C-alpha cells in the first residue's frame, strides 16, 4: 500500500508550480525531498493535504489505491494524511488537550466517546517522548510558543492522531540542535511498517537524525534525481545543482 503521485501538475494564480511530479511512498518507508527555494517542495505537501490555494490541472494522488484529489481537507485527514506545517498556526482560546481530543473524537463512530483516563495516559506518554512539560496541555495551541515548542507540539499532534502517511514540511526549520534531536526522536518513534513518511527539507542535518530510505531532489516543479542518503551528503557538499554527465553542475 502506498501514497502514489502521478504526473501531478498544479498552479498558483495561473502560475505553474508543479510540472509533472511522480513519486511513490510505500508504507514502511521514509522518503526525503530536498531542493532549492521555489522548486515546489512545500507546494507538493499542501497539494497532497488539500490546500485550496492550489489548482490541480492534471495528474493524480492516490492513497492506498483511492484517488484523494476530490476529497476535502478533513476527508483526506480522516483517510490517513497528516501534514506538519513549516509555520504551525496558533489557535487562541483552545487548549492543546482539548484540541487534540476533539480531533480524535471526530474520528470515532457516532455515539462513541473517548475514554478520558486512557486519553490522558496516552497524551502524557507521548509528551514525555518529546520532553514537553505537562503544563502545555492547558495552554492554547501554539499561542506564545517558541519555534521549537511549536514544532514539538506539531509532532505531538501527529503522534496522537496516528496517521498512515506523515508529511513533514521543513519541520527542522528554525530548530537548534537540541530541539532538532527531540523532534527527530518523535518522528523516529512513528516509524512503522504500516506508515509512510515524507520529509521536506533544505538541509542534510535533519537526515543525520531521521535516516531516509530514499532522497529525492526537486527542481522546477519535478523530481529530477533519486538516491539514498549519500545523495543528501553530495548535495550538502556541492549545493543544489543538477546531475549532468555524472557530475554536479550549476543549474
HELIX and SHEET records of a PDB file:
HELIX    1   1 UNK A   41  UNK A   49  1                                   9    
HELIX    2   2 UNK A   73  UNK A   79  1                                   7    
HELIX    3   3 UNK A   96  UNK A  105  1                                  10    
HELIX    4   4 UNK A  116  UNK A  129  1                                  14    
HELIX    5   5 UNK A  134  UNK A  137  5                                   4    
HELIX    6   6 UNK A  147  UNK A  161  1                                  15    
HELIX    7   7 UNK A  177  UNK A  189  1                                  13    
HELIX    8   8 UNK A  204  UNK A  208  5                                   5    
HELIX    9   9 UNK A  229  UNK A  238  1                                  10    
SHEET    1   A 4 UNK A  15  UNK A  26  0                                        
SHEET    2   A 4 UNK A   2  UNK A  12 -1                                        
SHEET    3   A 4 UNK A  55  UNK A  63 -1                                        
SHEET    4   A 4 UNK A  66  UNK A  67 -1                                        
SHEET    1   B 6 UNK A  81  UNK A  84  0                                        
SHEET    2   B 6 UNK A 165  UNK A 169  1                                        
SHEET    3   B 6 UNK A 196  UNK A 200  1                                        
SHEET    4   B 6 UNK A  30  UNK A  34  1                                        
SHEET    5   B 6 UNK A 214  UNK A 219  1                                        
SHEET    6   B 6 UNK A 222  UNK A 227 -1                                        
SHEET    1   C 2 UNK A  91  UNK A  95  0                                        
SHEET    2   C 2 UNK A 140  UNK A 141 -1                                        
SHEET    1   D 2 UNK A 242  UNK A 244  0                                        
SHEET    2   D 2 UNK A 247  UNK A 249 -1                                        
END                                                                             
